[in-house]
Amino acid sequence: MTKFLQKGDVPEDEAKNKAKRPDLKAVSKMMKNNEILYSAKRIGDIPGVHVGHQFYSRAEMVAVGFHSHWLNGIDYMGMSYKGDYKNYTFPLAVAIVLSGMYEDDLDNAEDVVYTGQGGHNLTGDKRQIRDQKLERGNLALKNCVDQDLPVRVIRGHDCSSSYTGKVYTYDGLYKVVKYWAEKGLSGFTVFKYRLRRLEGQPILTTNQVRFINGRVPQSLSEIRGLVCEDISGGQEAFPIPATNLVDDPPVAPT
């Protein structure tokens, strides 16, 4: 039976790892004892954490209040923050982690297309198995677009020298400039967010990464940026599709 993530669920293998890993045990105790360094979520940078800073586990980010979830990709302020930020609409996203969790993610360093949360397969192939909804973290990122607020962007990479097998690098503040819904590579509705890195920050220390599933599209609807299904107009034995990955939104040939 295929499993997908519901609110509050944790994959079985992640739950087992949490029971074994000392960093997750430690941060759980810190949360219980109210010992997180910056327990209140905040918009923008966190004091003492500069661009290029590396964390060797998600738990380390939780411990200092940089990203408050050891599993979820989107960290956001809920309605409980309404009293402190009276002029804002909630929820509001404050940080995201890019780690290749979704097949539709596209990361070009300064410019990112980030896929919203929910609906992906937990068995390891990262494919969508149901439609996403505009709620929780997805709604929080949409509200950042509407209110012109930046989010902290952290990139996760494999690292053999890390005790978790991963390293997470803070790459600065990005503005969420646009959001939209579209059919993803697996045919289900996903929410997309275009983020652009704010100017005037230190240069990126992580290399360009493209998180794209390498499988061949199984239908025309899976082709990214499709603007014409057959530019030959049926004159060839096989259709020749045309794509436009430059214009936003894509413009068909004339």
Backbone bond lengths (Angstrom), bond angles and torsions (degrees), N, CA, C in turn:
res aa  C-N    CA-C-N  psi(-1)  N-CA   C-N-CA  omega(-1)  CA-C   N-CA-C  phi
1 M - - - 1.469 - - 1.529 109.68 -
2 T 1.316 116.81 129.78 1.459 121.12 -179.88 1.518 110.60 -75.85
3 K 1.327 116.54 136.12 1.457 121.22 179.39 1.520 109.95 -108.06
4 F 1.329 116.34 146.90 1.452 120.06 170.97 1.516 108.67 -136.60
5 L 1.316 114.68 158.83 1.454 121.22 -170.33 1.516 112.04 -77.16
6 Q 1.308 116.77 125.51 1.449 123.36 170.95 1.521 108.01 -104.10
7 K 1.321 116.73 165.59 1.453 120.67 -178.74 1.525 110.35 -58.51
8 G 1.339 115.24 125.00 1.453 120.46 177.50 1.510 114.52 87.61
9 D 1.348 118.44 -9.06 1.453 120.74 -179.98 1.521 110.96 -75.44
10 V 1.321 116.29 151.29 1.455 122.73 174.91 1.520 107.71 -128.70
11 P 1.351 118.66 129.89 1.454 119.98 178.29 1.522 111.39 -54.16
12 E 1.342 116.07 147.59 1.461 120.80 -175.25 1.519 112.21 -58.33
13 D 1.362 116.94 -42.93 1.462 119.13 -179.20 1.519 111.40 -67.60
14 E 1.361 117.23 -33.81 1.460 120.13 177.22 1.529 110.26 -66.81
15 A 1.330 116.43 -39.51 1.461 120.15 179.64 1.529 110.66 -63.44
16 K 1.340 116.49 -40.02 1.459 120.14 178.06 1.522 110.89 -64.76
17 N 1.349 115.97 -41.93 1.463 119.77 179.43 1.523 111.04 -63.04
18 K 1.342 116.03 -38.67 1.460 119.99 -179.81 1.520 110.69 -61.45
19 A 1.341 115.89 -36.46 1.459 119.73 -178.72 1.524 111.66 -69.54
20 K 1.347 117.23 -24.47 1.456 121.41 -175.23 1.526 113.21 -98.80
21 R 1.329 117.91 -34.62 1.456 120.87 -171.00 1.524 112.31 -78.31
22 P 1.325 117.64 128.33 1.471 120.65 -178.89 1.521 113.39 -66.37
23 D 1.354 118.25 -30.83 1.462 119.60 -179.11 1.524 111.09 -66.20
24 L 1.338 116.80 -38.43 1.457 119.93 179.35 1.526 111.25 -72.54
25 K 1.327 116.10 -34.93 1.464 119.40 175.02 1.529 110.40 -63.77
26 A 1.340 115.35 -42.63 1.467 120.08 -177.84 1.520 111.62 -65.11
27 V 1.348 116.57 -45.78 1.460 118.70 -177.30 1.525 110.92 -69.64
28 S 1.322 117.86 -30.97 1.466 120.67 175.89 1.528 110.41 -63.31
29 K 1.332 115.78 -40.28 1.466 119.92 178.32 1.525 110.68 -69.16
30 M 1.346 117.00 -38.07 1.466 120.57 177.32 1.524 111.09 -61.64
31 M 1.324 116.19 -41.71 1.465 120.01 178.96 1.529 110.53 -65.42
32 K 1.318 116.21 -41.49 1.462 120.81 -179.87 1.522 111.32 -63.23
33 N 1.349 116.55 -37.24 1.469 121.59 -177.65 1.527 113.05 -92.72
34 N 1.350 116.44 7.56 1.468 121.63 -179.77 1.530 111.44 57.60
35 E 1.335 116.22 47.48 1.457 121.88 -177.23 1.529 113.32 -112.22
36 I 1.343 118.01 12.91 1.459 121.04 175.26 1.529 108.50 -65.98
37 L 1.337 117.48 135.95 1.463 121.08 -173.82 1.527 112.08 -58.12
38 Y 1.328 117.39 -54.81 1.469 121.88 175.84 1.527 107.20 -118.88
39 S 1.314 115.59 85.28 1.464 120.26 -174.02 1.528 112.42 -72.71
40 A 1.331 117.24 -29.21 1.463 120.54 177.74 1.527 109.14 -82.71
41 K 1.316 116.46 128.95 1.463 120.16 -179.65 1.518 109.94 -69.96
42 R 1.335 115.33 148.61 1.457 119.60 -178.35 1.520 110.72 -142.50
43 I 1.324 115.31 152.46 1.461 122.37 177.58 1.523 108.89 -84.37
44 G 1.335 116.86 136.82 1.456 120.57 177.76 1.512 112.72 93.50
45 D 1.338 115.86 -158.34 1.459 121.31 -176.51 1.526 112.04 -71.44
46 I 1.337 114.36 158.43 1.459 122.51 174.43 1.526 107.59 -105.92
47 P 1.334 119.27 130.95 1.468 120.83 -179.62 1.526 112.36 -52.96
48 G 1.327 115.83 131.74 1.454 121.13 176.37 1.514 115.55 88.25
49 V 1.335 117.89 -8.42 1.467 121.06 178.96 1.526 107.80 -112.67
50 H 1.323 116.24 106.49 1.457 121.55 -174.92 1.525 111.18 -103.27
51 V 1.330 115.93 164.14 1.461 121.21 177.35 1.527 109.46 -55.60
52 G 1.320 116.14 131.21 1.457 121.39 -177.63 1.517 113.74 98.72
53 H 1.343 116.65 -11.44 1.472 119.72 178.56 1.523 109.54 -63.04
54 Q 1.325 116.48 138.17 1.456 120.98 -177.91 1.526 111.65 -115.54
55 F 1.316 114.19 137.75 1.459 122.45 173.62 1.527 107.41 -113.54
56 Y 1.327 116.49 143.12 1.458 119.55 -178.12 1.523 113.10 -100.84
57 S 1.324 116.07 6.67 1.463 120.69 170.63 1.518 108.31 -163.89
58 R 1.324 115.92 160.97 1.459 120.42 175.94 1.528 110.03 -65.39
59 A 1.334 116.47 -30.44 1.462 120.48 -179.85 1.524 111.52 -62.77
60 E 1.333 117.82 -34.38 1.463 120.85 178.46 1.526 110.79 -63.54
61 M 1.335 116.66 -36.65 1.465 119.97 177.21 1.525 110.95 -67.21
62 V 1.335 115.58 -39.60 1.462 120.08 178.75 1.529 110.27 -63.42
63 A 1.332 116.78 -39.95 1.466 121.61 -175.05 1.524 112.87 -60.84
64 V 1.342 117.24 -32.46 1.469 119.71 -179.31 1.526 112.35 -101.14
65 G 1.339 117.39 -1.32 1.456 120.51 179.19 1.513 113.88 82.35
66 F 1.333 116.64 19.13 1.466 120.15 -178.35 1.524 111.59 -78.36
67 H 1.319 116.41 -39.15 1.466 124.26 174.07 1.519 105.26 -148.81
68 S 1.318 117.28 122.36 1.463 119.98 -166.00 1.524 115.27 -88.70
69 H 1.343 118.00 5.98 1.465 120.15 179.95 1.527 110.24 -120.52
70 W 1.314 117.05 133.97 1.466 119.77 177.14 1.518 111.77 -87.22
71 L 1.350 117.33 -4.18 1.458 120.52 179.14 1.524 112.84 -126.98
72 N 1.336 118.65 -49.84 1.467 121.71 -174.95 1.526 112.09 -66.74
73 G 1.333 115.91 147.96 1.460 120.43 -179.19 1.515 113.95 -81.89
74 I 1.344 117.65 -27.80 1.463 121.65 -176.04 1.526 109.83 -109.53
75 D 1.320 115.74 124.47 1.463 121.32 174.59 1.523 107.63 -104.99
76 Y 1.326 117.58 132.97 1.462 119.34 -175.53 1.523 111.97 -147.51
77 M 1.331 114.15 158.10 1.458 122.15 174.23 1.526 109.26 -85.13
78 G 1.323 115.80 133.31 1.454 120.49 176.89 1.517 111.82 -93.76
79 M 1.309 116.08 -169.15 1.463 121.50 -176.32 1.526 112.76 -65.27
80 S 1.331 117.78 -18.14 1.465 120.30 -179.65 1.527 112.32 -64.71
81 Y 1.346 117.03 -16.61 1.467 121.16 -179.75 1.527 112.49 -90.59
82 K 1.313 117.10 0.70 1.459 121.07 -176.36 1.525 111.98 -57.66
83 G 1.323 117.43 -36.53 1.459 120.36 -178.49 1.515 113.33 -67.28
84 D 1.346 117.20 -30.87 1.461 121.16 -179.26 1.522 112.49 -85.83
85 Y 1.331 116.79 -23.69 1.465 121.58 -178.64 1.528 107.91 -128.53
86 K 1.316 115.85 74.66 1.461 121.76 -169.82 1.524 113.83 -65.86
87 N 1.318 118.28 -26.72 1.464 120.69 -173.88 1.526 113.50 -95.28
88 Y 1.340 116.82 9.74 1.458 120.03 -177.24 1.528 111.38 -110.78
89 T 1.332 114.22 156.25 1.459 121.41 174.47 1.525 108.65 -98.98
90 F 1.318 116.99 130.43 1.460 122.09 -176.32 1.526 110.98 -109.88
91 P 1.367 115.12 158.32 1.460 130.57 3.09 1.529 112.36 -73.85
92 L 1.356 116.00 161.73 1.461 122.58 179.43 1.526 109.81 -130.99
93 A 1.316 116.93 126.95 1.463 120.86 178.35 1.523 110.13 -74.23
94 V 1.326 116.59 143.15 1.466 121.18 178.15 1.527 112.32 -121.17
95 A 1.347 117.95 -23.68 1.463 120.28 -178.11 1.523 110.22 -159.52
96 I 1.337 116.06 148.73 1.462 121.18 174.10 1.521 109.47 -134.24
97 V 1.326 115.35 153.22 1.462 121.81 175.09 1.517 108.28 -113.46
98 L 1.326 116.77 126.30 1.462 123.16 174.25 1.522 108.18 -98.91
99 S 1.328 116.33 115.21 1.466 118.40 -178.59 1.518 112.82 -144.65
100 G 1.347 117.15 17.24 1.458 119.67 176.81 1.510 114.27 77.11
101 M 1.335 118.28 24.38 1.457 121.15 -178.16 1.523 112.23 -70.00
102 Y 1.336 117.00 -29.41 1.460 120.43 -175.72 1.522 111.17 -115.54
103 E 1.339 115.86 142.08 1.453 121.69 -176.29 1.522 112.87 -68.26
104 D 1.341 118.31 -20.05 1.461 121.45 -176.41 1.529 113.43 -94.98
105 D 1.340 118.35 1.14 1.462 120.21 179.21 1.525 111.27 -67.11
106 L 1.327 115.88 145.09 1.462 122.18 175.54 1.521 108.03 -138.43
107 D 1.330 116.68 120.40 1.460 121.33 -175.19 1.517 109.65 -122.84
108 N 1.330 116.32 111.85 1.458 121.55 176.59 1.525 110.78 -117.00
109 A 1.313 115.77 43.14 1.461 124.01 174.30 1.528 112.78 67.71
110 E 1.333 118.23 -83.57 1.462 121.18 -177.70 1.529 111.88 -77.56
111 D 1.309 116.64 -20.89 1.463 122.33 -176.61 1.526 108.51 -129.06
112 V 1.320 116.48 127.32 1.463 121.40 -173.39 1.519 110.37 -129.46
113 V 1.328 116.71 138.51 1.458 121.69 166.36 1.523 106.08 -110.78
114 Y 1.313 115.32 111.59 1.459 122.48 -172.76 1.521 109.79 -106.90
115 T 1.316 116.68 132.99 1.455 121.77 178.84 1.521 110.10 -89.05
116 G 1.329 116.60 135.95 1.455 121.30 179.33 1.517 112.57 -63.86
117 Q 1.325 116.27 -179.62 1.457 121.10 -173.60 1.525 111.71 -97.91
118 G 1.332 114.53 153.85 1.456 120.84 174.03 1.512 113.87 103.28
119 G 1.333 115.35 148.75 1.454 121.74 170.92 1.505 116.94 83.86
120 H 1.351 119.02 5.42 1.459 118.52 -178.69 1.522 111.15 -98.51
121 N 1.319 114.97 155.70 1.456 122.69 -177.50 1.523 110.32 -71.49
122 L 1.313 117.07 136.73 1.460 121.07 -179.36 1.526 113.20 -96.89
123 T 1.335 117.53 6.81 1.463 119.63 -177.49 1.519 112.56 -84.76
124 G 1.349 117.48 -4.27 1.454 119.49 173.96 1.510 115.77 117.29
125 D 1.359 119.59 -13.01 1.458 119.26 -178.07 1.526 112.58 -91.31
126 K 1.341 117.63 -3.45 1.469 124.65 171.32 1.527 114.08 66.58
127 R 1.310 119.12 10.60 1.454 121.02 -178.00 1.525 111.29 -81.27
128 Q 1.346 115.28 150.84 1.459 120.94 175.03 1.522 109.33 -74.60
129 I 1.339 116.47 140.19 1.461 120.56 177.69 1.528 111.67 -126.62
130 R 1.329 117.74 2.05 1.460 121.53 173.54 1.522 108.98 -162.28
131 D 1.339 116.32 166.49 1.462 121.84 -179.93 1.531 110.86 -68.48
132 Q 1.325 115.50 146.83 1.454 120.65 171.46 1.529 109.81 -85.32
133 K 1.326 115.92 161.50 1.457 121.89 179.11 1.529 109.60 -121.38
134 L 1.334 115.64 150.27 1.464 120.54 178.69 1.525 108.63 -84.82
135 E 1.330 115.14 79.04 1.455 122.34 -178.82 1.520 109.08 -150.15
136 R 1.327 116.37 168.47 1.466 123.18 177.82 1.539 111.77 49.50
137 G 1.326 117.85 -122.79 1.462 120.51 -176.99 1.514 113.46 -62.97
138 N 1.332 117.03 -35.01 1.464 120.11 178.76 1.528 111.02 -63.59
139 L 1.323 116.47 -44.08 1.462 120.72 177.70 1.528 110.47 -66.99
140 A 1.329 116.74 -35.20 1.467 121.00 179.86 1.526 111.31 -63.33
141 L 1.334 117.70 -40.63 1.464 120.61 177.34 1.527 111.02 -69.00
142 K 1.318 116.65 -38.15 1.467 120.35 176.91 1.526 110.42 -61.24
143 N 1.335 117.26 -40.00 1.461 120.77 179.12 1.524 111.73 -67.38
144 C 1.335 117.29 -27.59 1.468 120.07 175.02 1.524 110.86 -67.40
145 V 1.333 116.71 -35.51 1.466 120.40 175.48 1.522 109.39 -62.48
146 D 1.317 116.26 -49.27 1.464 121.54 -175.84 1.523 112.58 -64.09
147 Q 1.355 116.87 -29.97 1.464 120.30 -173.95 1.525 113.53 -111.26
148 D 1.343 115.51 9.10 1.466 121.37 172.63 1.532 112.09 57.87
149 L 1.340 116.05 48.38 1.458 120.97 -178.13 1.530 110.56 -114.00
150 P 1.338 117.91 139.66 1.469 121.08 -179.45 1.524 111.79 -85.06
151 V 1.326 115.28 164.65 1.466 121.31 174.07 1.523 108.90 -128.65
152 R 1.322 116.00 153.05 1.460 121.17 173.43 1.531 108.61 -76.88
153 V 1.330 116.81 136.07 1.463 121.16 -180.00 1.525 109.43 -115.80
154 I 1.324 114.95 124.89 1.464 122.49 178.33 1.522 107.94 -118.24
155 R 1.322 116.76 133.62 1.463 120.82 178.41 1.524 110.05 -109.66
156 G 1.329 115.44 132.49 1.457 121.03 178.13 1.517 111.14 -103.99
157 H 1.331 116.59 136.80 1.463 122.29 179.49 1.521 109.73 -136.33
158 D 1.321 116.03 155.06 1.458 120.38 173.10 1.524 109.24 -66.24
159 C 1.332 116.02 141.30 1.462 120.84 -179.11 1.525 108.60 -150.68
160 S 1.318 116.71 112.66 1.463 121.08 -175.83 1.523 112.66 -68.12
161 S 1.340 117.29 -23.40 1.464 119.96 -178.01 1.527 112.99 -87.56
162 S 1.339 117.63 -4.38 1.460 121.73 179.15 1.526 110.01 -88.08
163 Y 1.318 117.15 143.57 1.467 120.44 -178.82 1.526 112.21 -68.92
164 T 1.351 116.81 -14.67 1.463 120.17 176.13 1.529 112.14 -102.60
165 G 1.341 116.47 -6.48 1.458 119.98 -175.62 1.512 113.02 82.70
166 K 1.350 117.03 3.83 1.462 122.78 -178.94 1.520 110.34 -135.00
167 V 1.328 115.64 157.26 1.455 121.57 168.97 1.521 106.84 -134.95
168 Y 1.336 116.64 140.36 1.462 122.42 -177.22 1.528 108.75 -119.56
169 T 1.328 116.34 121.59 1.460 122.03 -175.17 1.523 110.56 -111.34
170 Y 1.334 115.88 131.61 1.462 120.19 176.08 1.521 108.53 -80.82
171 D 1.333 116.35 120.76 1.460 121.66 -176.01 1.520 113.41 -109.16
172 G 1.326 118.21 11.13 1.454 120.23 172.58 1.518 114.59 105.90
173 L 1.341 114.33 -170.43 1.457 122.09 -178.15 1.525 110.54 -93.94
174 Y 1.323 115.09 135.99 1.461 122.10 177.92 1.526 108.83 -123.99
175 K 1.317 115.53 141.68 1.457 121.24 175.79 1.525 109.18 -90.33
176 V 1.327 116.63 131.85 1.466 121.15 176.55 1.527 106.51 -85.67
177 V 1.332 116.92 103.48 1.462 120.53 -168.75 1.524 113.82 -93.86
178 K 1.342 117.03 -18.59 1.461 118.28 -174.59 1.521 109.58 -162.77
179 Y 1.322 116.49 151.06 1.463 120.26 171.84 1.524 108.90 -141.08
180 W 1.321 116.39 154.45 1.458 121.48 177.67 1.524 108.95 -161.79
181 A 1.320 115.55 165.36 1.463 121.66 175.61 1.519 108.27 -111.71
182 E 1.332 116.45 141.53 1.460 120.81 178.00 1.516 109.37 -154.03
183 K 1.320 115.61 166.79 1.452 120.39 174.22 1.526 108.37 -77.53
184 G 1.326 116.89 124.67 1.452 121.08 -179.13 1.514 112.43 -79.69
185 L 1.322 116.55 -174.45 1.460 121.98 -177.65 1.518 112.38 -60.11
186 S 1.324 117.30 -28.31 1.464 120.59 -178.68 1.523 112.88 -95.70
187 G 1.337 117.49 5.47 1.457 120.74 175.26 1.510 115.84 90.26
188 F 1.333 118.01 3.49 1.459 121.54 178.89 1.527 110.32 -104.15
189 T 1.327 115.81 154.03 1.461 120.47 -179.66 1.524 110.36 -70.52
190 V 1.329 115.43 128.56 1.464 121.40 175.18 1.523 108.25 -128.71
191 F 1.317 115.84 152.04 1.455 121.06 175.20 1.519 108.70 -96.06
192 K 1.328 115.52 132.78 1.458 122.11 -179.18 1.524 109.44 -114.51
193 Y 1.329 114.98 146.57 1.457 121.59 -179.99 1.523 108.59 -133.95
194 R 1.322 115.52 125.44 1.466 119.40 175.90 1.524 108.41 -94.24
195 L 1.325 115.58 126.21 1.461 121.74 179.87 1.520 109.54 -120.08
196 R 1.322 116.32 139.09 1.463 121.49 176.50 1.524 109.12 -124.76
197 R 1.310 114.83 136.15 1.463 120.68 -177.56 1.526 110.45 -69.32
198 L 1.329 116.22 134.73 1.457 120.65 178.97 1.524 109.97 -68.24
199 E 1.314 116.09 143.90 1.461 121.34 179.35 1.528 110.88 -74.66
200 G 1.343 115.00 162.07 1.456 120.54 175.56 1.512 115.08 83.72
201 Q 1.333 117.95 9.49 1.456 121.55 178.86 1.527 110.20 -99.72
202 P 1.337 118.01 160.96 1.468 120.23 175.28 1.525 110.71 -56.66
203 I 1.333 116.78 153.94 1.459 120.83 -177.24 1.526 110.32 -64.30
204 L 1.317 115.20 154.34 1.458 120.79 178.83 1.522 110.43 -65.48
205 T 1.319 115.21 143.46 1.462 120.08 177.43 1.520 112.20 -106.24
206 T 1.328 117.18 -9.44 1.462 120.27 177.04 1.518 109.38 -100.12
207 N 1.318 116.47 148.86 1.456 121.86 -179.03 1.518 111.08 -76.65
208 Q 1.331 115.22 161.47 1.464 120.59 176.77 1.520 109.50 -62.35
209 V 1.316 115.24 135.02 1.459 121.04 -179.36 1.520 108.67 -131.91
210 R 1.311 117.24 136.53 1.460 121.64 174.71 1.520 107.83 -116.25
211 F 1.327 116.71 109.56 1.453 120.83 179.27 1.530 108.50 -90.88
212 I 1.321 116.36 83.99 1.456 121.09 179.96 1.517 108.94 -128.36
213 N 1.328 116.11 131.16 1.450 120.51 176.41 1.516 109.04 -63.69
214 G 1.325 117.68 133.52 1.447 121.47 -173.27 1.517 115.74 -85.27
215 R 1.332 118.85 3.60 1.453 119.10 -176.72 1.527 111.45 -72.79
216 V 1.318 116.60 155.48 1.459 122.57 179.87 1.530 109.23 -76.58
217 P 1.354 118.66 133.59 1.469 120.31 177.52 1.519 111.26 -56.17
218 Q 1.326 115.85 137.84 1.457 120.96 -177.77 1.527 112.58 -92.81
219 S 1.323 118.08 -11.09 1.458 121.55 178.47 1.521 108.56 -153.80
220 L 1.341 116.06 165.77 1.462 120.21 179.74 1.521 111.63 -61.15
221 S 1.334 117.14 -33.42 1.461 120.45 -177.49 1.520 112.46 -65.39
222 E 1.340 117.62 -18.91 1.460 121.30 -179.53 1.523 112.75 -85.75
223 I 1.330 117.87 -10.07 1.462 120.54 -176.64 1.522 109.59 -76.40
224 R 1.321 116.86 122.71 1.460 122.20 -177.49 1.532 111.02 -68.46
225 G 1.330 116.88 132.64 1.458 121.90 176.64 1.517 114.60 72.40
226 L 1.327 117.79 22.76 1.465 121.18 -177.52 1.530 110.91 -62.72
227 V 1.342 116.63 127.51 1.465 120.93 178.56 1.526 112.12 -121.86
228 C 1.334 116.96 -15.75 1.465 120.36 178.50 1.524 108.58 -153.45
229 E 1.324 116.92 126.62 1.460 120.05 -176.55 1.525 112.89 -74.17
230 D 1.327 117.59 -27.66 1.468 119.67 -179.54 1.527 109.50 -157.38
231 I 1.333 116.28 102.25 1.466 119.53 -177.82 1.530 111.75 -73.26
232 S 1.343 117.36 -11.60 1.468 119.55 177.79 1.522 111.78 -84.06
233 G 1.332 116.67 -8.82 1.459 119.63 -179.95 1.513 113.43 63.75
234 G 1.331 116.61 30.61 1.453 120.67 178.38 1.514 114.65 85.80
235 Q 1.328 117.79 5.47 1.461 120.94 -178.00 1.528 112.73 -81.45
236 E 1.329 117.02 -16.58 1.458 120.54 177.79 1.528 110.15 -101.84
237 A 1.333 115.59 158.85 1.464 120.35 -178.96 1.523 111.53 -64.40
238 F 1.336 115.99 -32.05 1.459 121.13 178.71 1.526 109.03 -122.15
239 P 1.335 117.89 140.99 1.470 120.01 179.61 1.523 111.45 -63.51
240 I 1.329 116.14 145.71 1.464 122.16 179.00 1.526 107.70 -115.60
241 P 1.328 117.40 96.61 1.470 119.68 -178.44 1.522 111.62 -73.99
242 A 1.331 115.90 153.15 1.466 121.79 176.61 1.521 108.92 -121.32
243 T 1.327 115.54 139.65 1.461 120.64 178.71 1.523 110.14 -123.71
244 N 1.316 115.31 159.10 1.461 121.89 176.57 1.522 107.39 -137.60
245 L 1.334 116.51 104.63 1.457 121.76 179.89 1.524 111.90 -102.99
246 V 1.342 116.08 9.11 1.463 120.87 -178.01 1.519 111.08 -97.70
247 D 1.339 116.14 -52.94 1.463 120.20 -178.54 1.524 111.03 -77.28
248 D 1.313 116.15 149.66 1.453 122.39 179.67 1.528 108.87 -136.04
249 P 1.368 117.85 103.84 1.463 126.94 4.99 1.525 111.76 -77.06
250 P 1.351 117.77 164.58 1.460 120.90 -178.93 1.527 111.85 -59.68
251 V 1.331 115.90 140.30 1.462 122.18 179.56 1.519 108.50 -112.43
252 A 1.330 116.47 131.24 1.462 121.13 -178.64 1.523 110.81 -72.89
253 P 1.347 117.75 152.94 1.473 120.71 177.94 1.521 110.72 -66.67
254 T 1.326 115.93 151.05 1.471 120.27 179.71 1.519 110.28 -117.71
